[in-house]
Amino acid sequence: MFNIGIYILYAFVGSNLYVMVKSQNNNDFWEQDNFQDANINGKLALVWRKLENMEKMQKETLENRDRTRCVVTDAPIQCGAFCLAALNPLYNDMDIQVNTLNKSLAIQNRMLAKINTVEQWDKSNQYGEQLKGLAELLKETQEKLGRIEAKINAGPADTQEIIPTGFEKIGSRYFYFEDTTRLDWLDARDNCRQKGAYLASVQNQEELDAINGKVHPHSYYWLGINKLNYNDDYVNVASGKPTTFFNMWPGLPNGYTGNGHCMALGGKLMSKHECDSKMWFICQLDSIV
């Protein structure tokens, strides 16, 4: 628009110059020329003011265009800043809600901690009662053990040995002699166990002589010696140890049957017999031998 105004100005000036040249050749038109010259200057001033107004309007138009139009030179930054500015009130409200929620969670955590403390206190009270009962039981047990220890330390004079009925003392050991009922070896073993004893084993010749003085000389009594594991070792049933003392019939190393696995006492000597034979038996109270 500014360029068009300049063109109009040039055309207007050119036409007036042409009129001025023509009027110089005609003196009759002098006064008219002076009149036109003054008129031209006025018109030039008017045109100039219009051009200034047009230039001012063009400048204002450009400024308004720059203010209303968004020229995007860096889209992520410019648009991001615009969005952030538009969403800023929402972000502020969200921050307020988050802070409120965090405060609520903190209060809830404190309440849970108090509840756990109360529950632990209740449990500790329950455990405390149980521990108290265990402590009292432990104290009673210790007192009983103390009394038992005092009796043991006092010596044999203050202790009373409990011996089952029917057992006799031979040397330092107690024996029971069954001479009314005949049983096989396994039943005889079980009968002794019911009495709290074991089928007897002999530990030496002196003890064998003392036992022979209690039995019928022409009868056989089961002893607690056997080799039921079917190897060459005879074992004492009371201690589970190999037998170390034998006094067998001379010339009859296998007894009367030759292949027995259970040991018996008869005629003051020891011999092997079939375990299912029926005999009387001897029990011992200890498990030393």
C-alpha positions in Angstrom: 0.0 0.0 0.0 2.9 2.4 0.8 4.5 1.8 -2.7 1.2 2.6 -4.5 1.0 6.0 -2.8 4.5 6.8 -3.9 3.6 6.0 -7.5 0.6 8.3 -7.3 2.8 11.1 -6.0 5.3 10.7 -8.8 2.5 10.8 -11.4 0.9 13.9 -9.8 4.2 15.8 -9.7 5.0 14.9 -13.3 1.7 16.2 -14.6 2.1 19.4 -12.8 5.6 20.0 -14.1 4.3 19.5 -17.6 1.7 22.2 -17.0 4.3 24.6 -15.6 6.6 24.2 -18.7 3.7 24.8 -21.0 2.6 27.9 -19.1 6.0 29.6 -19.4 5.5 29.8 -23.2 2.2 31.6 -22.8 2.4 34.9 -20.9 -1.3 35.1 -20.9 -1.5 32.4 -18.4 1.1 33.8 -15.9 -1.4 34.7 -13.3 -3.1 31.4 -13.7 0.2 29.6 -13.4 1.0 31.4 -10.1 -2.4 30.3 -8.9 -1.8 26.7 -10.0 1.7 26.7 -8.3 0.2 27.6 -5.0 -2.5 25.1 -5.5 0.1 22.4 -6.3 2.1 23.1 -3.1 -1.1 22.7 -1.1 -1.9 19.4 -2.8 1.6 18.2 -2.3 1.3 18.8 1.5 -2.0 17.1 1.6 -0.6 14.1 -0.3 2.4 14.0 2.0 0.2 13.9 5.1 -1.9 11.1 3.6 1.3 9.1 2.9 2.4 9.7 6.5 -1.0 8.5 7.7 -0.8 5.5 5.4 2.7 4.6 6.6 1.5 4.9 10.2 -1.5 2.7 9.5 0.8 0.1 7.8 3.1 0.1 10.9 0.2 -0.3 13.3 -1.2 -3.1 11.1 2.2 -4.9 11.2 2.4 -4.5 15.0 -1.1 -5.8 15.5 -0.4 -8.7 13.3 2.7 -9.6 15.3 0.7 -9.5 18.5 -2.2 -11.6 17.3 -0.3 -14.1 15.2 1.8 -16.9 16.9 5.0 -17.3 14.9 6.2 -20.7 15.8 10.0 -20.9 15.7 10.5 -23.6 18.4 7.3 -25.6 18.7 8.2 -27.8 21.8 9.4 -24.9 23.8 6.8 -22.3 22.7 3.8 -24.6 22.8 5.0 -26.3 26.0 5.3 -23.0 27.8 1.8 -22.1 26.6 0.4 -25.4 27.8 2.2 -25.0 31.2 0.8 -21.5 31.6 -2.7 -22.7 30.7 -2.5 -25.8 33.0 -0.8 -24.0 35.9 -4.0 -23.6 38.0 -4.7 -27.3 37.5 -1.2 -28.2 38.7 -1.6 -26.0 41.7 -4.9 -27.7 42.6 -3.3 -31.2 42.2 -0.4 -30.2 44.5 -2.9 -29.2 47.1 -4.7 -32.6 46.8 -1.4 -34.5 46.9 -0.3 -32.7 50.0 -3.7 -33.4 51.6 -3.4 -37.1 50.7 0.2 -37.3 52.1 -1.0 -35.8 55.4 -3.8 -38.4 55.5 -1.4 -41.2 54.9 0.9 -40.0 57.6 -1.9 -39.9 60.1 -3.0 -43.4 59.0 0.6 -44.7 59.4 0.8 -43.3 62.9 -2.5 -44.9 63.8 -1.3 -48.3 62.5 1.9 -48.0 64.5 -0.2 -47.4 67.7 -2.4 -50.4 66.9 0.7 -52.6 66.4 2.1 -51.3 69.6 -1.1 -52.2 71.5 -1.2 -55.7 69.9 2.4 -56.3 70.7 1.7 -55.2 74.3 -1.2 -57.6 74.5 1.0 -60.5 73.1 3.8 -59.6 75.5 1.4 -59.8 78.4 0.2 -63.2 77.2 3.8 -64.4 76.8 4.6 -62.9 80.1 2.0 -65.0 81.8 3.3 -68.1 80.0 6.9 -67.3 80.9 5.8 -66.7 84.5 4.2 -70.2 84.6 7.3 -71.8 83.1 9.5 -70.0 85.6 7.5 -71.4 88.5 7.6 -74.9 87.0 11.3 -74.6 86.5 11.7 -73.5 90.1 9.7 -76.5 91.4 11.8 -78.8 89.2 15.0 -77.4 90.5 13.8 -77.8 94.1 13.0 -81.5 93.4 16.3 -82.1 91.8 18.0 -80.4 94.7 16.3 -82.8 97.1 17.2 -85.8 95.0 20.8 -84.7 94.7 20.9 -84.3 98.5 19.7 -87.8 99.0 22.3 -89.2 96.6 25.1 -87.2 98.2 23.9 -88.4 101.6 25.1 -92.0 100.8 23.6 -95.5 100.8 22.6 -95.2 104.5 19.9 -92.6 103.7 18.7 -94.3 100.5 16.4 -97.3 100.3 16.9 -99.7 97.4 13.7 -101.0 95.8 13.9 -104.6 94.9 11.1 -106.4 93.2 9.5 -109.4 95.0 11.3 -112.7 94.4 14.7 -111.4 93.6 17.7 -112.6 95.7 21.0 -111.0 96.2 24.0 -113.0 95.1 27.3 -111.2 95.5 26.5 -107.6 94.4 23.7 -108.5 92.0 20.0 -109.6 92.2 18.6 -112.7 90.5 15.2 -114.3 90.2 14.9 -118.1 89.8 11.8 -119.3 88.0 11.3 -123.0 88.8 7.5 -123.5 88.4 6.8 -122.6 84.8 8.7 -123.8 81.8 8.9 -121.4 78.7 10.9 -121.3 75.5 13.7 -118.8 75.3 11.8 -115.9 73.8 8.9 -116.2 76.2 11.3 -116.5 79.1 13.1 -113.3 77.9 9.7 -111.4 77.8 8.7 -112.7 81.2 11.9 -111.3 82.7 11.3 -107.9 81.0 7.8 -107.8 82.5 9.4 -108.0 85.9 11.7 -105.1 85.0 14.7 -107.5 84.6 16.6 -109.4 81.9 17.5 -113.1 81.3 20.6 -113.6 83.3 24.2 -113.8 82.2 27.1 -115.0 84.4 30.1 -112.8 84.7 32.6 -115.2 86.3 33.1 -118.6 87.9 32.5 -117.4 91.5 29.1 -116.1 90.5 28.3 -119.3 88.6 29.1 -121.4 91.7 26.8 -119.2 93.8 24.0 -119.5 91.2 24.4 -123.3 91.1 23.8 -123.3 94.8 20.3 -121.9 94.1 19.1 -124.1 91.2 18.0 -127.7 90.9 21.1 -129.7 89.9 19.4 -131.9 87.4 17.2 -129.2 85.7 18.0 -126.7 82.9 17.5 -122.9 83.2 17.5 -120.5 80.3 20.3 -117.9 80.4 20.4 -114.5 78.6 23.0 -115.6 76.1 22.2 -116.3 72.4 23.5 -116.0 68.8 20.1 -115.4 67.2 21.9 -113.1 64.7 23.2 -116.3 63.2 26.9 -115.5 63.4 29.6 -117.0 65.6 29.3 -114.5 68.4 27.2 -115.1 71.5 25.7 -111.9 72.9 24.4 -111.0 76.4 20.8 -109.9 76.0 20.9 -107.5 78.9 24.0 -105.4 77.8 24.0 -106.3 74.1 27.8 -107.0 74.5 29.6 -110.2 73.4 29.7 -112.9 76.1 33.1 -113.2 77.7 32.5 -116.0 80.2 31.7 -119.6 79.4 31.9 -122.8 81.3 30.6 -125.5 78.9 30.1 -129.2 79.2 33.4 -130.9 78.4 33.3 -132.8 75.1 30.0 -131.3 74.1 30.8 -127.9 72.7 27.4 -127.7 70.9 25.3 -129.0 73.8 23.0 -131.9 73.4 21.6 -131.0 70.0 24.7 -129.8 68.3 23.1 -126.7 66.6 21.4 -124.7 69.3 21.5 -120.9 69.4 20.4 -120.3 72.9 22.4 -120.9 76.1 21.1 -122.7 79.2 22.5 -123.7 82.6 22.1 -127.3 83.8 24.2 -129.7 85.9 26.4 -126.8 87.0 27.6 -126.2 83.4 26.5 -124.2 80.4 25.2 -125.8 77.1 23.6 -124.7 73.9 20.0 -125.8 73.0 17.3 -125.1 70.5 15.6 -121.9 71.5 12.0 -123.3 71.3 12.8 -125.8 74.0 10.8 -125.4 77.3 12.9 -124.7 80.4 12.9 -122.8 83.6 14.8 -119.6 83.6 16.9 -117.1 85.6 16.4 -113.3 85.5 18.9 -110.6 86.6 17.8 -107.1 87.8 20.8 -105.2 86.3 22.0 -104.7 82.7 25.7 -104.7 83.5 26.5 -108.1 82.1 
